[in-house]
């Protein structure tokens, strides 16, 4: 059975927590590079930028990859800085997501699409988090530090978006990457929402992959999580204490 790829819909702010946009890019131009393995769908970043920032705000991507976040920021009039241990292009700065050269409390939105297993070769840098297996506790320790660093650079009221997928290998079983990272996010920030983004990876459409999943009685990954969280607003002296409900910024 041949599965027809859905048509790309108009770009708009998504009103529900189920997103489907079967294209790497929006519009007629490219954001990032579709040849880069694991490139982020640009509409995911676009939606976060439109909801939680205004023109001129600072957006940071600690796992910048092919530079999709930088291109979306440019399209929407935002300022952006992208970091990677192995910069793909000249406007991406070399830095580890666990130690960003960014001032504390200075960023309006941090977006990260981190590696979630060692199945893709991202870099020869030995410090690359992508060299750590999703079955290795060191991966989650490294990502915990990256999430804590994102919380450090966010201003009070700033937002973090984490786009990630669970992982599965037939011999090792299921690795619930999303939920384990969610714990680290919730420790540092106030969770605003969880979005499910439908995946349209070409491998999902291949008959041999589907046959293997059916015969082996396992699931192919059909969606990514998008976790959205906010750094609590700073309280003035004498205001309510820790029992007060944390505020969230209204979409802009």
C-alpha positions as YAML, in Angstrom:
chain: A
units: angstrom
residues:
- id: 1
  name: UNK
  ca: [0.00, 0.00, 0.00]
- id: 2
  name: UNK
  ca: [1.41, 3.37, -1.01]
- id: 3
  name: UNK
  ca: [1.00, 6.21, 1.51]
- id: 4
  name: UNK
  ca: [0.43, 9.59, -0.07]
- id: 5
  name: UNK
  ca: [2.34, 12.45, 1.58]
- id: 6
  name: UNK
  ca: [-0.05, 15.19, 2.84]
- id: 7
  name: UNK
  ca: [0.05, 18.59, 1.19]
- id: 8
  name: UNK
  ca: [1.76, 21.44, 3.01]
- id: 9
  name: UNK
  ca: [-0.90, 23.65, 4.65]
- id: 10
  name: UNK
  ca: [-0.75, 27.47, 5.00]
- id: 11
  name: UNK
  ca: [1.64, 28.68, 7.69]
- id: 12
  name: UNK
  ca: [-0.27, 29.89, 10.74]
- id: 13
  name: UNK
  ca: [-0.09, 29.83, 14.51]
- id: 14
  name: UNK
  ca: [-1.26, 26.38, 15.52]
- id: 15
  name: UNK
  ca: [-4.40, 26.50, 17.74]
- id: 16
  name: UNK
  ca: [-4.23, 22.94, 19.14]
- id: 17
  name: UNK
  ca: [-1.64, 20.63, 20.69]
- id: 18
  name: UNK
  ca: [-1.56, 18.37, 17.62]
- id: 19
  name: UNK
  ca: [0.59, 19.84, 14.85]
- id: 20
  name: UNK
  ca: [0.99, 18.46, 11.37]
- id: 21
  name: UNK
  ca: [3.07, 20.24, 8.77]
- id: 22
  name: UNK
  ca: [4.59, 17.75, 6.30]
- id: 23
  name: UNK
  ca: [7.49, 19.84, 5.09]
- id: 24
  name: UNK
  ca: [10.91, 20.88, 6.34]
- id: 25
  name: UNK
  ca: [10.38, 24.48, 5.19]
- id: 26
  name: UNK
  ca: [7.61, 27.04, 5.03]
- id: 27
  name: UNK
  ca: [7.05, 29.46, 2.14]
- id: 28
  name: UNK
  ca: [9.18, 29.39, -0.99]
- id: 29
  name: UNK
  ca: [12.55, 29.83, 0.76]
- id: 30
  name: UNK
  ca: [14.58, 27.36, 2.82]
- id: 31
  name: UNK
  ca: [15.15, 27.60, 6.56]
- id: 32
  name: UNK
  ca: [18.16, 25.58, 7.59]
- id: 33
  name: UNK
  ca: [19.22, 22.77, 5.25]
- id: 34
  name: UNK
  ca: [17.10, 19.71, 4.48]
- id: 35
  name: UNK
  ca: [20.30, 17.79, 3.70]
- id: 36
  name: UNK
  ca: [21.29, 18.08, 7.36]
- id: 37
  name: UNK
  ca: [20.29, 14.85, 9.11]
- id: 38
  name: UNK
  ca: [17.75, 15.60, 11.81]
- id: 39
  name: UNK
  ca: [16.96, 19.15, 10.65]
- id: 40
  name: UNK
  ca: [14.08, 20.73, 12.57]
- id: 41
  name: UNK
  ca: [10.84, 21.57, 10.72]
- id: 42
  name: UNK
  ca: [11.00, 25.34, 10.62]
- id: 43
  name: UNK
  ca: [7.30, 25.85, 11.32]
- id: 44
  name: UNK
  ca: [7.82, 24.40, 14.83]
- id: 45
  name: UNK
  ca: [10.28, 27.19, 15.61]
- id: 46
  name: UNK
  ca: [8.13, 29.75, 13.78]
- id: 47
  name: UNK
  ca: [5.14, 28.94, 15.99]
- id: 48
  name: UNK
  ca: [7.15, 29.37, 19.19]
- id: 49
  name: UNK
  ca: [8.69, 32.61, 17.97]
- id: 50
  name: UNK
  ca: [5.29, 34.03, 17.02]
- id: 51
  name: UNK
  ca: [3.63, 33.04, 20.29]
- id: 52
  name: UNK
  ca: [6.28, 33.92, 22.82]
- id: 53
  name: UNK
  ca: [8.44, 36.72, 21.39]
- id: 54
  name: UNK
  ca: [8.13, 40.07, 19.67]
- id: 55
  name: UNK
  ca: [10.34, 41.69, 17.00]
- id: 56
  name: UNK
  ca: [13.79, 42.48, 18.38]
- id: 57
  name: UNK
  ca: [13.67, 39.82, 21.10]
- id: 58
  name: UNK
  ca: [16.62, 37.47, 21.55]
- id: 59
  name: UNK
  ca: [16.24, 33.81, 20.55]
- id: 60
  name: UNK
  ca: [18.97, 31.26, 21.37]
- id: 61
  name: UNK
  ca: [19.46, 27.75, 19.97]
- id: 62
  name: UNK
  ca: [22.09, 25.66, 21.86]
- id: 63
  name: UNK
  ca: [21.90, 22.78, 19.32]
- id: 64
  name: UNK
  ca: [21.73, 24.92, 16.20]
- id: 65
  name: UNK
  ca: [22.43, 22.20, 13.62]
- id: 66
  name: UNK
  ca: [21.95, 23.58, 10.11]
- id: 67
  name: UNK
  ca: [20.81, 27.00, 11.37]
- id: 68
  name: UNK
  ca: [17.03, 26.73, 11.02]
- id: 69
  name: UNK
  ca: [16.42, 28.85, 14.13]
- id: 70
  name: UNK
  ca: [18.67, 31.62, 12.81]
- id: 71
  name: UNK
  ca: [16.76, 31.72, 9.53]
- id: 72
  name: UNK
  ca: [13.34, 31.81, 11.22]
- id: 73
  name: UNK
  ca: [14.52, 34.60, 13.52]
- id: 74
  name: UNK
  ca: [15.72, 36.61, 10.53]
- id: 75
  name: UNK
  ca: [12.40, 36.07, 8.73]
- id: 76
  name: UNK
  ca: [10.44, 37.33, 11.75]
- id: 77
  name: UNK
  ca: [12.64, 40.25, 12.80]
- id: 78
  name: UNK
  ca: [14.08, 38.64, 15.91]
- id: 79
  name: UNK
  ca: [17.70, 38.63, 17.06]
- id: 80
  name: UNK
  ca: [19.24, 35.17, 17.31]
- id: 81
  name: UNK
  ca: [22.37, 33.37, 18.42]
- id: 82
  name: UNK
  ca: [22.99, 29.77, 17.49]
- id: 83
  name: UNK
  ca: [25.56, 27.45, 19.09]
- id: 84
  name: UNK
  ca: [26.90, 24.01, 18.26]
- id: 85
  name: UNK
  ca: [29.99, 21.97, 19.11]
- id: 86
  name: UNK
  ca: [30.45, 21.49, 15.35]
- id: 87
  name: UNK
  ca: [29.18, 24.65, 13.55]
- id: 88
  name: UNK
  ca: [27.58, 23.85, 10.20]
- id: 89
  name: UNK
  ca: [27.91, 27.41, 8.86]
- id: 90
  name: UNK
  ca: [29.72, 30.64, 9.69]
- id: 91
  name: UNK
  ca: [26.96, 32.38, 11.64]
- id: 92
  name: UNK
  ca: [26.76, 29.50, 14.16]
- id: 93
  name: UNK
  ca: [29.05, 29.95, 17.17]
- id: 94
  name: UNK
  ca: [31.10, 27.07, 18.56]
- id: 95
  name: UNK
  ca: [29.98, 26.28, 22.10]
- id: 96
  name: UNK
  ca: [28.69, 23.44, 24.24]
- id: 97
  name: UNK
  ca: [24.99, 23.59, 25.21]
- id: 98
  name: UNK
  ca: [26.04, 22.95, 28.81]
- id: 99
  name: UNK
  ca: [28.14, 26.11, 28.97]
- id: 100
  name: UNK
  ca: [26.83, 28.92, 26.79]
- id: 101
  name: UNK
  ca: [28.68, 32.23, 26.40]
- id: 102
  name: UNK
  ca: [25.45, 34.10, 27.09]
- id: 103
  name: UNK
  ca: [24.59, 36.49, 29.91]
- id: 104
  name: UNK
  ca: [22.24, 35.17, 32.59]
- id: 105
  name: UNK
  ca: [18.65, 36.37, 32.32]
- id: 106
  name: UNK
  ca: [19.11, 37.91, 28.87]
- id: 107
  name: UNK
  ca: [17.20, 35.60, 26.51]
- id: 108
  name: UNK
  ca: [13.52, 35.69, 25.57]
- id: 109
  name: UNK
  ca: [13.25, 32.25, 23.95]
- id: 110
  name: UNK
  ca: [15.51, 29.21, 24.00]
- id: 111
  name: UNK
  ca: [14.71, 26.54, 21.44]
- id: 112
  name: UNK
  ca: [16.50, 23.21, 21.42]
- id: 113
  name: UNK
  ca: [16.21, 20.19, 19.17]
- id: 114
  name: UNK
  ca: [18.82, 18.00, 20.89]
- id: 115
  name: UNK
  ca: [20.21, 14.65, 19.78]
- id: 116
  name: UNK
  ca: [18.33, 11.80, 21.41]
- id: 117
  name: UNK
  ca: [20.56, 8.83, 20.69]
- id: 118
  name: UNK
  ca: [23.89, 7.88, 19.17]
- id: 119
  name: UNK
  ca: [22.40, 6.63, 15.88]
- id: 120
  name: UNK
  ca: [23.39, 9.78, 13.94]
- id: 121
  name: UNK
  ca: [26.96, 11.05, 13.58]
- id: 122
  name: UNK
  ca: [26.77, 14.77, 14.27]
- id: 123
  name: UNK
  ca: [30.37, 15.57, 15.10]
- id: 124
  name: UNK
  ca: [33.86, 14.24, 15.77]
- id: 125
  name: UNK
  ca: [34.01, 16.40, 18.91]
- id: 126
  name: UNK
  ca: [34.31, 14.01, 21.90]
- id: 127
  name: UNK
  ca: [32.11, 16.35, 23.98]
- id: 128
  name: UNK
  ca: [29.18, 15.99, 21.56]
- id: 129
  name: UNK
  ca: [26.06, 14.88, 23.44]
- id: 130
  name: UNK
  ca: [24.99, 13.06, 20.28]
- id: 131
  name: UNK
  ca: [27.70, 10.47, 20.97]
- id: 132
  name: UNK
  ca: [25.83, 9.32, 24.09]
- id: 133
  name: UNK
  ca: [23.29, 6.52, 23.83]
- id: 134
  name: UNK
  ca: [19.65, 7.03, 24.82]
- id: 135
  name: UNK
  ca: [20.17, 3.96, 27.04]
- id: 136
  name: UNK
  ca: [23.12, 5.55, 28.85]
- id: 137
  name: UNK
  ca: [22.42, 7.56, 32.05]
- id: 138
  name: UNK
  ca: [25.21, 9.95, 31.02]
- id: 139
  name: UNK
  ca: [23.00, 11.21, 28.18]
- id: 140
  name: UNK
  ca: [20.31, 12.34, 30.62]
- id: 141
  name: UNK
  ca: [22.89, 13.86, 32.94]
- id: 142
  name: UNK
  ca: [24.30, 15.86, 30.02]
- id: 143
  name: UNK
  ca: [20.86, 17.00, 28.91]
- id: 144
  name: UNK
  ca: [19.94, 17.94, 32.47]
- id: 145
  name: UNK
  ca: [22.91, 20.30, 32.48]
- id: 146
  name: UNK
  ca: [21.89, 21.71, 29.08]
- id: 147
  name: UNK
  ca: [18.35, 22.37, 30.32]
- id: 148
  name: UNK
  ca: [19.67, 24.01, 33.50]
- id: 149
  name: UNK
  ca: [21.88, 26.21, 31.34]
- id: 150
  name: UNK
  ca: [18.89, 27.20, 29.22]
- id: 151
  name: UNK
  ca: [17.04, 28.18, 32.40]
- id: 152
  name: UNK
  ca: [20.03, 30.27, 33.48]
- id: 153
  name: UNK
  ca: [20.15, 32.37, 30.32]
- id: 154
  name: UNK
  ca: [16.37, 32.91, 30.10]
- id: 155
  name: UNK
  ca: [15.00, 36.12, 31.50]
- id: 156
  name: UNK
  ca: [12.14, 35.84, 34.01]
- id: 157
  name: UNK
  ca: [9.08, 35.15, 31.88]
- id: 158
  name: UNK
  ca: [11.22, 33.75, 29.06]
- id: 159
  name: UNK
  ca: [10.23, 30.49, 27.38]
- id: 160
  name: UNK
  ca: [12.01, 27.21, 26.60]
- id: 161
  name: UNK
  ca: [10.90, 24.93, 23.78]
- id: 162
  name: UNK
  ca: [12.35, 21.40, 23.59]
- id: 163
  name: UNK
  ca: [11.61, 19.34, 20.47]
- id: 164
  name: UNK
  ca: [12.50, 15.69, 20.97]
- id: 165
  name: UNK
  ca: [11.47, 12.12, 20.19]
- id: 166
  name: UNK
  ca: [11.56, 8.84, 22.07]
- id: 167
  name: UNK
  ca: [13.91, 6.13, 20.83]
- id: 168
  name: UNK
  ca: [13.65, 2.45, 20.06]
- id: 169
  name: UNK
  ca: [16.05, -0.30, 19.07]
- id: 170
  name: UNK
  ca: [14.79, -3.83, 18.59]
- id: 171
  name: UNK
  ca: [17.59, -5.40, 20.62]
- id: 172
  name: UNK
  ca: [17.50, -2.84, 23.44]
- id: 173
  name: UNK
  ca: [13.83, -1.91, 23.54]
- id: 174
  name: UNK
  ca: [12.11, 1.39, 24.24]
- id: 175
  name: UNK
  ca: [13.90, 4.46, 25.64]
- id: 176
  name: UNK
  ca: [11.40, 7.07, 26.92]
- id: 177
  name: UNK
  ca: [13.65, 10.03, 26.13]
- id: 178
  name: UNK
  ca: [10.83, 12.57, 26.15]
- id: 179
  name: UNK
  ca: [9.53, 11.85, 29.61]
- id: 180
  name: UNK
  ca: [13.00, 11.71, 31.11]
- id: 181
  name: UNK
  ca: [13.87, 15.12, 29.67]
- id: 182
  name: UNK
  ca: [10.48, 16.41, 30.81]
- id: 183
  name: UNK
  ca: [11.50, 15.71, 34.42]
- id: 184
  name: UNK
  ca: [14.57, 17.94, 34.02]
- id: 185
  name: UNK
  ca: [12.49, 20.68, 32.41]
- id: 186
  name: UNK
  ca: [9.89, 20.60, 35.18]
- id: 187
  name: UNK
  ca: [12.60, 20.84, 37.86]
- id: 188
  name: UNK
  ca: [13.82, 24.18, 36.54]
- id: 189
  name: UNK
  ca: [10.81, 25.79, 34.86]
- id: 190
  name: UNK
  ca: [7.02, 26.02, 34.91]
- id: 191
  name: UNK
  ca: [5.52, 23.79, 32.22]
- id: 192
  name: UNK
  ca: [3.15, 25.65, 29.92]
- id: 193
  name: UNK
  ca: [2.10, 22.83, 27.60]
- id: 194
  name: UNK
  ca: [3.02, 19.68, 25.68]
- id: 195
  name: UNK
  ca: [2.50, 19.50, 21.92]
- id: 196
  name: UNK
  ca: [2.57, 16.41, 19.73]
- id: 197
  name: UNK
  ca: [4.10, 17.03, 16.29]
- id: 198
  name: UNK
  ca: [3.30, 14.42, 13.62]
- id: 199
  name: UNK
  ca: [6.43, 13.05, 11.99]
- id: 200
  name: UNK
  ca: [6.69, 12.71, 8.22]
- id: 201
  name: UNK
  ca: [10.08, 11.04, 8.04]
- id: 202
  name: UNK
  ca: [10.51, 9.29, 4.72]
- id: 203
  name: UNK
  ca: [11.52, 6.08, 6.47]
- id: 204
  name: UNK
  ca: [8.01, 5.83, 7.95]
- id: 205
  name: UNK
  ca: [6.65, 5.46, 4.43]
- id: 206
  name: UNK
  ca: [9.01, 2.66, 3.41]
- id: 207
  name: UNK
  ca: [7.31, -0.69, 3.08]
- id: 208
  name: UNK
  ca: [10.26, -2.63, 4.49]
- id: 209
  name: UNK
  ca: [10.23, -0.52, 7.67]
- id: 210
  name: UNK
  ca: [6.51, -1.01, 8.12]
- id: 211
  name: UNK
  ca: [6.80, -4.73, 7.46]
- id: 212
  name: UNK
  ca: [9.60, -5.07, 10.01]
- id: 213
  name: UNK
  ca: [7.50, -3.23, 12.62]
- id: 214
  name: UNK
  ca: [4.49, -5.42, 11.95]
- id: 215
  name: UNK
  ca: [6.43, -8.69, 11.99]
- id: 216
  name: UNK
  ca: [8.55, -7.68, 14.98]
- id: 217
  name: UNK
  ca: [5.55, -6.31, 16.90]
- id: 218
  name: UNK
  ca: [7.09, -2.90, 17.64]
- id: 219
  name: UNK
  ca: [6.14, 0.68, 16.78]
- id: 220
  name: UNK
  ca: [7.80, 3.19, 14.47]
- id: 221
  name: UNK
  ca: [8.13, 6.66, 15.96]
- id: 222
  name: UNK
  ca: [5.12, 8.64, 14.68]
- id: 223
  name: UNK
  ca: [5.45, 11.91, 16.59]
- id: 224
  name: UNK
  ca: [7.81, 14.27, 18.39]
- id: 225
  name: UNK
  ca: [7.18, 15.99, 21.67]
- id: 226
  name: UNK
  ca: [7.37, 19.76, 21.90]
- id: 227
  name: UNK
  ca: [7.70, 20.67, 25.57]
- id: 228
  name: UNK
  ca: [7.03, 24.33, 26.33]
- id: 229
  name: UNK
  ca: [8.05, 25.79, 29.69]
- id: 230
  name: UNK
  ca: [8.58, 29.22, 31.22]
- id: 231
  name: UNK
  ca: [11.02, 30.74, 33.67]
- id: 232
  name: UNK
  ca: [9.00, 32.13, 36.60]
- id: 233
  name: UNK
  ca: [8.64, 35.89, 36.78]
- id: 234
  name: UNK
  ca: [10.79, 37.59, 39.40]
- id: 235
  name: UNK
  ca: [8.84, 38.60, 42.50]
- id: 236
  name: UNK
  ca: [9.18, 41.99, 44.14]
- id: 237
  name: UNK
  ca: [10.20, 42.00, 47.84]
- id: 238
  name: UNK
  ca: [7.23, 41.38, 50.13]
- id: 239
  name: UNK
  ca: [5.04, 39.64, 47.52]
- id: 240
  name: UNK
  ca: [3.52, 36.17, 47.84]
- id: 241
  name: UNK
  ca: [5.92, 33.30, 48.44]
- id: 242
  name: UNK
  ca: [6.52, 29.96, 46.82]
- id: 243
  name: UNK
  ca: [2.91, 28.84, 47.25]
- id: 244
  name: UNK
  ca: [1.73, 31.41, 44.71]
- id: 245
  name: UNK
  ca: [0.88, 30.01, 41.30]
- id: 246
  name: UNK
  ca: [3.51, 30.78, 38.69]
- id: 247
  name: UNK
  ca: [2.47, 33.20, 35.98]
- id: 248
  name: UNK
  ca: [2.64, 32.56, 32.27]
- id: 249
  name: UNK
  ca: [3.08, 35.07, 29.52]
- id: 250
  name: UNK
  ca: [0.12, 35.46, 27.18]
- id: 251
  name: UNK
  ca: [0.88, 34.68, 23.54]
- id: 252
  name: UNK
  ca: [1.92, 37.73, 21.51]
...
